[in-house]
Amino acid sequence: MLNIGLGYIGVGIAIGAGLFGAAAGIGKLASAALEGTARQPEATGSLQTMMIIAAALIEGLGLFALVIAFLAVNTLNKSLQTGATAAPAAVEAGPR
């Protein structure tokens, strides 16, 4: 049971770090775009286009981290339902 509890804690820490990184990346991106627009107002259109593309890529990575976390929690929940006291069998099998 302890291993499963530690698994939940690990998933929580991983998703927190992943989403914090995505938020920090979007914040830095918006800051740089705003500075660029302030320095060169005539380039606002191209800066906005580049910012939106980069923000979509960063947000995609954040959503990918969220999906991985949901899959990991689902695997932990299945191991709880089967009454396992350690990691799932697929993880314990190791190389063959």
A tleap script that builds the chain and sets N, CA, C and O, in Angstrom:
source leaprc.protein.ff14SB
mol = sequence {
  NMET LEU ASN ILE GLY LEU GLY TYR ILE GLY
  VAL GLY ILE ALA ILE GLY ALA GLY LEU PHE
  GLY ALA ALA ALA GLY ILE GLY LYS LEU ALA
  SER ALA ALA LEU GLU GLY THR ALA ARG GLN
  PRO GLU ALA THR GLY SER LEU GLN THR MET
  MET ILE ILE ALA ALA ALA LEU ILE GLU GLY
  LEU GLY LEU PHE ALA LEU VAL ILE ALA PHE
  LEU ALA VAL ASN THR LEU ASN LYS SER LEU
  GLN THR GLY ALA THR ALA ALA PRO ALA ALA
  VAL GLU ALA GLY PRO CARG
}
set mol.1.N position { 0.816 -1.194 0.000 }
set mol.1.CA position { 0.000 0.000 0.000 }
set mol.1.C position { 0.861 1.260 0.000 }
set mol.1.O position { 0.491 2.271 -0.597 }
set mol.2.N position { 2.001 1.196 0.665 }
set mol.2.CA position { 2.876 2.364 0.730 }
set mol.2.C position { 3.375 2.753 -0.657 }
set mol.2.O position { 3.465 3.937 -0.980 }
set mol.3.N position { 3.699 1.753 -1.473 }
set mol.3.CA position { 4.186 2.045 -2.817 }
set mol.3.C position { 3.132 2.743 -3.655 }
set mol.3.O position { 3.459 3.629 -4.445 }
set mol.4.N position { 1.874 2.361 -3.497 }
set mol.4.CA position { 0.804 2.988 -4.257 }
set mol.4.C position { 0.599 4.422 -3.777 }
set mol.4.O position { 0.374 5.320 -4.587 }
set mol.5.N position { 0.676 4.640 -2.472 }
set mol.5.CA position { 0.573 6.005 -1.946 }
set mol.5.C position { 1.695 6.890 -2.445 }
set mol.5.O position { 1.473 8.050 -2.790 }
set mol.6.N position { 2.895 6.347 -2.483 }
set mol.6.CA position { 4.024 7.109 -3.009 }
set mol.6.C position { 3.854 7.375 -4.504 }
set mol.6.O position { 4.308 8.398 -5.016 }
set mol.7.N position { 3.202 6.453 -5.192 }
set mol.7.CA position { 2.910 6.661 -6.613 }
set mol.7.C position { 1.987 7.843 -6.822 }
set mol.7.O position { 2.204 8.647 -7.728 }
set mol.8.N position { 0.943 7.960 -5.980 }
set mol.8.CA position { 0.040 9.109 -6.073 }
set mol.8.C position { 0.778 10.412 -5.787 }
set mol.8.O position { 0.558 11.413 -6.468 }
set mol.9.N position { 1.643 10.403 -4.793 }
set mol.9.CA position { 2.423 11.601 -4.471 }
set mol.9.C position { 3.332 11.970 -5.648 }
set mol.9.O position { 3.452 13.142 -6.003 }
set mol.10.N position { 3.962 10.972 -6.241 }
set mol.10.CA position { 4.824 11.218 -7.392 }
set mol.10.C position { 4.075 11.802 -8.568 }
set mol.10.O position { 4.575 12.706 -9.238 }
set mol.11.N position { 2.869 11.291 -8.829 }
set mol.11.CA position { 2.059 11.819 -9.926 }
set mol.11.C position { 1.679 13.267 -9.642 }
set mol.11.O position { 1.698 14.103 -10.545 }
set mol.12.N position { 1.335 13.566 -8.396 }
set mol.12.CA position { 0.981 14.938 -8.032 }
set mol.12.C position { 2.140 15.899 -8.212 }
set mol.12.O position { 1.964 17.003 -8.727 }
set mol.13.N position { 3.323 15.484 -7.789 }
set mol.13.CA position { 4.505 16.332 -7.948 }
set mol.13.C position { 4.845 16.509 -9.430 }
set mol.13.O position { 5.181 17.611 -9.861 }
set mol.14.N position { 4.760 15.442 -10.197 }
set mol.14.CA position { 5.093 15.513 -11.622 }
set mol.14.C position { 4.139 16.425 -12.381 }
set mol.14.O position { 4.583 17.229 -13.200 }
set mol.15.N position { 2.842 16.317 -12.126 }
set mol.15.CA position { 1.897 17.158 -12.854 }
set mol.15.C position { 2.018 18.606 -12.409 }
set mol.15.O position { 1.859 19.521 -13.218 }
set mol.16.N position { 2.299 18.822 -11.123 }
set mol.16.CA position { 2.512 20.188 -10.648 }
set mol.16.C position { 3.710 20.835 -11.309 }
set mol.16.O position { 3.648 21.993 -11.723 }
set mol.17.N position { 4.796 20.096 -11.408 }
set mol.17.CA position { 6.004 20.633 -12.049 }
set mol.17.C position { 5.783 20.851 -13.540 }
set mol.17.O position { 6.233 21.853 -14.095 }
set mol.18.N position { 5.094 19.922 -14.189 }
set mol.18.CA position { 4.838 20.057 -15.623 }
set mol.18.C position { 3.964 21.255 -15.954 }
set mol.18.O position { 4.253 21.999 -16.891 }
set mol.19.N position { 2.899 21.443 -15.190 }
set mol.19.CA position { 2.012 22.568 -15.458 }
set mol.19.C position { 2.623 23.887 -15.015 }
set mol.19.O position { 2.357 24.926 -15.621 }
set mol.20.N position { 3.442 23.861 -13.963 }
set mol.20.CA position { 4.145 25.087 -13.555 }
set mol.20.C position { 5.124 25.512 -14.646 }
set mol.20.O position { 5.257 26.701 -14.934 }
set mol.21.N position { 5.802 24.552 -15.246 }
set mol.21.CA position { 6.719 24.865 -16.341 }
set mol.21.C position { 5.997 25.449 -17.538 }
set mol.21.O position { 6.481 26.396 -18.159 }
set mol.22.N position { 4.840 24.892 -17.866 }
set mol.22.CA position { 4.065 25.427 -18.990 }
set mol.22.C position { 3.582 26.846 -18.687 }
set mol.22.O position { 3.625 27.713 -19.559 }
set mol.23.N position { 3.127 27.084 -17.472 }
set mol.23.CA position { 2.667 28.423 -17.099 }
set mol.23.C position { 3.817 29.429 -17.130 }
set mol.23.O position { 3.644 30.557 -17.590 }
set mol.24.N position { 4.978 29.025 -16.647 }
set mol.24.CA position { 6.137 29.920 -16.672 }
set mol.24.C position { 6.561 30.208 -18.110 }
set mol.24.O position { 6.951 31.333 -18.422 }
set mol.25.N position { 6.491 29.220 -18.978 }
set mol.25.CA position { 6.845 29.418 -20.377 }
set mol.25.C position { 5.900 30.379 -21.081 }
set mol.25.O position { 6.345 31.234 -21.847 }
set mol.26.N position { 4.607 30.251 -20.833 }
set mol.26.CA position { 3.645 31.153 -21.458 }
set mol.26.C position { 3.803 32.565 -20.896 }
set mol.26.O position { 3.662 33.540 -21.634 }
set mol.27.N position { 4.093 32.687 -19.608 }
set mol.27.CA position { 4.321 33.998 -19.016 }
set mol.27.C position { 5.535 34.689 -19.615 }
set mol.27.O position { 5.489 35.879 -19.923 }
set mol.28.N position { 6.617 33.946 -19.779 }
set mol.28.CA position { 7.836 34.501 -20.389 }
set mol.28.C position { 7.571 34.884 -21.844 }
set mol.28.O position { 8.040 35.921 -22.312 }
set mol.29.N position { 6.830 34.058 -22.546 }
set mol.29.CA position { 6.503 34.327 -23.943 }
set mol.29.C position { 5.677 35.600 -24.090 }
set mol.29.O position { 5.961 36.431 -24.952 }
set mol.30.N position { 4.655 35.753 -23.249 }
set mol.30.CA position { 3.812 36.945 -23.313 }
set mol.30.C position { 4.606 38.192 -22.943 }
set mol.30.O position { 4.414 39.250 -23.543 }
set mol.31.N position { 5.489 38.077 -21.968 }
set mol.31.CA position { 6.318 39.210 -21.570 }
set mol.31.C position { 7.226 39.657 -22.717 }
set mol.31.O position { 7.345 40.851 -22.990 }
set mol.32.N position { 7.859 38.705 -23.380 }
set mol.32.CA position { 8.750 39.041 -24.487 }
set mol.32.C position { 7.977 39.645 -25.659 }
set mol.32.O position { 8.464 40.568 -26.312 }
set mol.33.N position { 6.782 39.131 -25.927 }
set mol.33.CA position { 5.980 39.680 -27.024 }
set mol.33.C position { 5.530 41.097 -26.702 }
set mol.33.O position { 5.509 41.957 -27.582 }
set mol.34.N position { 5.170 41.344 -25.453 }
set mol.34.CA position { 4.753 42.688 -25.067 }
set mol.34.C position { 5.911 43.672 -25.155 }
set mol.34.O position { 5.721 44.810 -25.584 }
set mol.35.N position { 7.092 43.257 -24.759 }
set mol.35.CA position { 8.267 44.125 -24.884 }
set mol.35.C position { 8.579 44.406 -26.355 }
set mol.35.O position { 8.910 45.536 -26.713 }
set mol.36.N position { 8.476 43.404 -27.193 }
set mol.36.CA position { 8.724 43.591 -28.613 }
set mol.36.C position { 7.724 44.534 -29.245 }
set mol.36.O position { 8.087 45.350 -30.092 }
set mol.37.N position { 6.467 44.430 -28.843 }
set mol.37.CA position { 5.442 45.324 -29.364 }
set mol.37.C position { 5.683 46.750 -28.887 }
set mol.37.O position { 5.462 47.697 -29.642 }
set mol.38.N position { 6.131 46.917 -27.651 }
set mol.38.CA position { 6.402 48.258 -27.126 }
set mol.38.C position { 7.579 48.905 -27.859 }
set mol.38.O position { 7.584 50.117 -28.075 }
set mol.39.N position { 8.559 48.116 -28.235 }
set mol.39.CA position { 9.720 48.668 -28.931 }
set mol.39.C position { 9.456 48.937 -30.401 }
set mol.39.O position { 9.979 49.896 -30.969 }
set mol.40.N position { 8.637 48.085 -31.020 }
set mol.40.CA position { 8.380 48.205 -32.449 }
set mol.40.C position { 6.895 47.968 -32.731 }
set mol.40.O position { 6.511 46.860 -33.106 }
set mol.41.N position { 6.067 48.976 -32.558 }
set mol.41.CA position { 4.616 48.794 -32.711 }
set mol.41.C position { 4.194 48.306 -34.092 }
set mol.41.O position { 3.160 47.651 -34.218 }
set mol.42.N position { 4.964 48.608 -35.122 }
set mol.42.CA position { 4.565 48.177 -36.467 }
set mol.42.C position { 4.722 46.678 -36.681 }
set mol.42.O position { 4.197 46.143 -37.658 }
set mol.43.N position { 5.433 45.984 -35.788 }
set mol.43.CA position { 5.627 44.538 -35.908 }
set mol.43.C position { 4.638 43.746 -35.059 }
set mol.43.O position { 4.823 42.549 -34.836 }
set mol.44.N position { 3.601 44.409 -34.592 }
set mol.44.CA position { 2.647 43.755 -33.683 }
set mol.44.C position { 1.999 42.528 -34.312 }
set mol.44.O position { 1.857 41.503 -33.645 }
set mol.45.N position { 1.608 42.607 -35.565 }
set mol.45.CA position { 0.928 41.480 -36.220 }
set mol.45.C position { 1.790 40.232 -36.292 }
set mol.45.O position { 1.324 39.140 -35.969 }
set mol.46.N position { 3.039 40.378 -36.709 }
set mol.46.CA position { 3.905 39.204 -36.821 }
set mol.46.C position { 4.296 38.674 -35.450 }
set mol.46.O position { 4.433 37.465 -35.266 }
set mol.47.N position { 4.478 39.580 -34.478 }
set mol.47.CA position { 4.792 39.125 -33.114 }
set mol.47.C position { 3.624 38.345 -32.523 }
set mol.47.O position { 3.820 37.329 -31.857 }
set mol.48.N position { 2.415 38.822 -32.769 }
set mol.48.CA position { 1.240 38.144 -32.235 }
set mol.48.C position { 1.084 36.755 -32.851 }
set mol.48.O position { 0.749 35.799 -32.153 }
set mol.49.N position { 1.322 36.646 -34.136 }
set mol.49.CA position { 1.219 35.349 -34.801 }
set mol.49.C position { 2.238 34.362 -34.250 }
set mol.49.O position { 1.907 33.213 -33.959 }
set mol.50.N position { 3.474 34.817 -34.108 }
set mol.50.CA position { 4.510 33.933 -33.556 }
set mol.50.C position { 4.213 33.556 -32.107 }
set mol.50.O position { 4.469 32.428 -31.686 }
set mol.51.N position { 3.667 34.514 -31.343 }
set mol.51.CA position { 3.347 34.244 -29.946 }
set mol.51.C position { 2.243 33.200 -29.829 }
set mol.51.O position { 2.324 32.310 -28.983 }
set mol.52.N position { 1.228 33.295 -30.656 }
set mol.52.CA position { 0.114 32.350 -30.587 }
set mol.52.C position { 0.573 30.939 -30.952 }
set mol.52.O position { 0.154 29.970 -30.320 }
set mol.53.N position { 1.424 30.819 -31.957 }
set mol.53.CA position { 1.935 29.499 -32.341 }
set mol.53.C position { 2.758 28.895 -31.210 }
set mol.53.O position { 2.575 27.729 -30.862 }
set mol.54.N position { 3.654 29.677 -30.639 }
set mol.54.CA position { 4.485 29.165 -29.540 }
set mol.54.C position { 3.639 28.851 -28.311 }
set mol.54.O position { 3.891 27.854 -27.634 }
set mol.55.N position { 2.643 29.679 -28.008 }
set mol.55.CA position { 1.773 29.419 -26.856 }
set mol.55.C position { 0.980 28.133 -27.046 }
set mol.55.O position { 0.764 27.389 -26.090 }
set mol.56.N position { 0.550 27.872 -28.260 }
set mol.56.CA position { -0.180 26.627 -28.531 }
set mol.56.C position { 0.715 25.410 -28.323 }
set mol.56.O position { 0.265 24.394 -27.795 }
set mol.57.N position { 1.970 25.505 -28.732 }
set mol.57.CA position { 2.900 24.387 -28.525 }
set mol.57.C position { 3.173 24.155 -27.037 }
set mol.57.O position { 3.211 23.013 -26.579 }
set mol.58.N position { 3.361 25.243 -26.289 }
set mol.58.CA position { 3.609 25.119 -24.851 }
set mol.58.C position { 2.376 24.541 -24.158 }
set mol.58.O position { 2.493 23.668 -23.298 }
set mol.59.N position { 1.201 25.029 -24.536 }
set mol.59.CA position { -0.033 24.531 -23.929 }
set mol.59.C position { -0.247 23.058 -24.272 }
set mol.59.O position { -0.759 22.297 -23.452 }
set mol.60.N position { 0.142 22.660 -25.473 }
set mol.60.CA position { 0.048 21.247 -25.854 }
set mol.60.C position { 0.911 20.368 -24.970 }
set mol.60.O position { 0.497 19.271 -24.593 }
set mol.61.N position { 2.105 20.835 -24.633 }
set mol.61.CA position { 2.954 20.065 -23.724 }
set mol.61.C position { 2.346 19.963 -22.338 }
set mol.61.O position { 2.445 18.921 -21.691 }
set mol.62.N position { 1.718 21.036 -21.876 }
set mol.62.CA position { 1.040 20.996 -20.579 }
set mol.62.C position { -0.115 20.007 -20.575 }
set mol.62.O position { -0.292 19.254 -19.618 }
set mol.63.N position { -0.900 20.012 -21.647 }
set mol.63.CA position { -2.011 19.060 -21.744 }
set mol.63.C position { -1.512 17.624 -21.869 }
set mol.63.O position { -2.136 16.701 -21.347 }
set mol.64.N position { -0.392 17.436 -22.558 }
set mol.64.CA position { 0.195 16.105 -22.671 }
set mol.64.C position { 0.614 15.598 -21.291 }
set mol.64.O position { 0.409 14.427 -20.973 }
set mol.65.N position { 1.201 16.473 -20.469 }
set mol.65.CA position { 1.575 16.095 -19.100 }
set mol.65.C position { 0.342 15.734 -18.282 }
set mol.65.O position { 0.380 14.804 -17.477 }
set mol.66.N position { -0.740 16.457 -18.483 }
set mol.66.CA position { -1.980 16.175 -17.764 }
set mol.66.C position { -2.559 14.813 -18.161 }
set mol.66.O position { -3.039 14.070 -17.304 }
set mol.67.N position { -2.516 14.490 -19.440 }
set mol.67.CA position { -3.015 13.191 -19.911 }
set mol.67.C position { -2.165 12.053 -19.337 }
set mol.67.O position { -2.704 11.031 -18.913 }
set mol.68.N position { -0.856 12.224 -19.322 }
set mol.68.CA position { 0.028 11.206 -18.751 }
set mol.68.C position { -0.280 11.004 -17.270 }
set mol.68.O position { -0.272 9.876 -16.778 }
set mol.69.N position { -0.553 12.107 -16.558 }
set mol.69.CA position { -0.886 11.995 -15.135 }
set mol.69.C position { -2.201 11.232 -14.943 }
set mol.69.O position { -2.305 10.396 -14.045 }
set mol.70.N position { -3.204 11.516 -15.781 }
set mol.70.CA position { -4.466 10.782 -15.672 }
set mol.70.C position { -4.271 9.293 -15.945 }
set mol.70.O position { -4.876 8.456 -15.276 }
set mol.71.N position { -3.435 8.958 -16.918 }
set mol.71.CA position { -3.168 7.551 -17.204 }
set mol.71.C position { -2.446 6.869 -16.038 }
set mol.71.O position { -2.733 5.718 -15.710 }
set mol.72.N position { -1.513 7.585 -15.419 }
set mol.72.CA position { -0.788 7.019 -14.283 }
set mol.72.C position { -1.714 6.800 -13.095 }
set mol.72.O position { -1.630 5.771 -12.425 }
set mol.73.N position { -2.596 7.758 -12.831 }
set mol.73.CA position { -3.547 7.599 -11.728 }
set mol.73.C position { -4.515 6.466 -12.022 }
set mol.73.O position { -4.881 5.722 -11.112 }
set mol.74.N position { -4.935 6.318 -13.260 }
set mol.74.CA position { -5.822 5.220 -13.636 }
set mol.74.C position { -5.138 3.875 -13.393 }
set mol.74.O position { -5.771 2.933 -12.917 }
set mol.75.N position { -3.854 3.784 -13.718 }
set mol.75.CA position { -3.107 2.550 -13.473 }
set mol.75.C position { -3.002 2.271 -11.976 }
set mol.75.O position { -3.134 1.124 -11.548 }
set mol.76.N position { -2.767 3.308 -11.182 }
set mol.76.CA position { -2.702 3.130 -9.726 }
set mol.76.C position { -4.059 2.711 -9.175 }
set mol.76.O position { -4.127 1.868 -8.281 }
set mol.77.N position { -5.143 3.290 -9.695 }
set mol.77.CA position { -6.478 2.909 -9.237 }
set mol.77.C position { -6.786 1.450 -9.567 }
set mol.77.O position { -7.400 0.748 -8.764 }
set mol.78.N position { -6.360 0.991 -10.749 }
set mol.78.CA position { -6.594 -0.410 -11.114 }
set mol.78.C position { -5.829 -1.348 -10.192 }
set mol.78.O position { -6.315 -2.428 -9.854 }
set mol.79.N position { -4.621 -0.934 -9.781 }
set mol.79.CA position { -3.861 -1.794 -8.881 }
set mol.79.C position { -4.492 -1.820 -7.499 }
set mol.79.O position { -4.361 -2.815 -6.787 }
set mol.80.N position { -5.174 -0.751 -7.101 }
set mol.80.CA position { -5.891 -0.751 -5.828 }
set mol.80.C position { -7.107 -1.672 -5.886 }
set mol.80.O position { -7.414 -2.371 -4.921 }
set mol.81.N position { -7.797 -1.666 -7.028 }
set mol.81.CA position { -8.994 -2.485 -7.171 }
set mol.81.C position { -8.666 -3.972 -7.161 }
set mol.81.O position { -9.479 -4.780 -6.710 }
set mol.82.N position { -7.501 -4.340 -7.646 }
set mol.82.CA position { -7.131 -5.748 -7.667 }
set mol.82.C position { -6.528 -6.194 -6.342 }
set mol.82.O position { -6.274 -7.382 -6.143 }
set mol.83.N position { -6.300 -5.255 -5.441 }
set mol.83.CA position { -5.753 -5.603 -4.139 }
set mol.83.C position { -4.250 -5.756 -4.135 }
set mol.83.O position { -3.699 -6.369 -3.221 }
set mol.84.N position { -3.582 -5.223 -5.117 }
set mol.84.CA position { -2.124 -5.323 -5.177 }
set mol.84.C position { -1.501 -4.463 -4.089 }
set mol.84.O position { -2.025 -3.406 -3.737 }
set mol.85.N position { -0.378 -4.928 -3.562 }
set mol.85.CA position { 0.318 -4.176 -2.526 }
set mol.85.C position { 1.594 -3.543 -3.053 }
set mol.85.O position { 2.290 -2.846 -2.316 }
set mol.86.N position { 1.903 -3.773 -4.299 }
set mol.86.CA position { 3.123 -3.197 -4.889 }
set mol.86.C position { 2.749 -2.627 -6.254 }
set mol.86.O position { 1.573 -2.458 -6.576 }
set mol.87.N position { 3.755 -2.342 -7.029 }
set mol.87.CA position { 3.531 -1.777 -8.362 }
set mol.87.C position { 2.835 -2.807 -9.250 }
set mol.87.O position { 2.907 -4.005 -8.975 }
set mol.88.N position { 2.160 -2.356 -10.314 }
set mol.88.CA position { 1.503 -3.298 -11.226 }
set mol.88.C position { 2.481 -4.292 -11.827 }
set mol.88.O position { 3.678 -4.022 -11.918 }
set mol.89.N position { 1.962 -5.443 -12.236 }
set mol.89.CA position { 2.810 -6.542 -12.728 }
set mol.89.C position { 3.618 -6.152 -13.955 }
set mol.89.O position { 4.740 -6.628 -14.130 }
set mol.90.N position { 3.071 -5.297 -14.803 }
set mol.90.CA position { 3.799 -4.897 -16.012 }
set mol.90.C position { 5.076 -4.149 -15.659 }
set mol.90.O position { 6.064 -4.235 -16.388 }
set mol.91.N position { 5.069 -3.422 -14.560 }
set mol.91.CA position { 6.244 -2.670 -14.135 }
set mol.91.C position { 7.270 -3.602 -13.482 }
set mol.91.O position { 8.476 -3.425 -13.655 }
set mol.92.N position { 6.784 -4.592 -12.733 }
set mol.92.CA position { 7.689 -5.505 -12.019 }
set mol.92.C position { 8.355 -6.530 -12.929 }
set mol.92.O position { 9.380 -7.102 -12.558 }
set mol.93.N position { 7.796 -6.772 -14.107 }
set mol.93.CA position { 8.286 -7.832 -14.956 }
set mol.93.C position { 9.745 -7.586 -15.367 }
set mol.93.O position { 10.545 -8.521 -15.375 }
set mol.94.N position { 10.095 -6.358 -15.702 }
set mol.94.CA position { 11.468 -6.037 -16.085 }
set mol.94.C position { 11.816 -6.605 -17.439 }
set mol.94.O position { 10.950 -7.132 -18.136 }
set mol.95.N position { 13.092 -6.502 -17.822 }
set mol.95.CA position { 13.522 -7.027 -19.135 }
set mol.95.C position { 13.479 -8.545 -19.171 }
set mol.95.O position { 13.673 -9.216 -18.157 }
set mol.96.N position { 13.227 -9.055 -20.330 }
set mol.96.CA position { 13.147 -10.520 -20.476 }
set mol.96.C position { 14.319 -11.030 -21.245 }
set mol.96.O position { 14.431 -12.235 -21.473 }
savepdb mol mol.pdb
quit
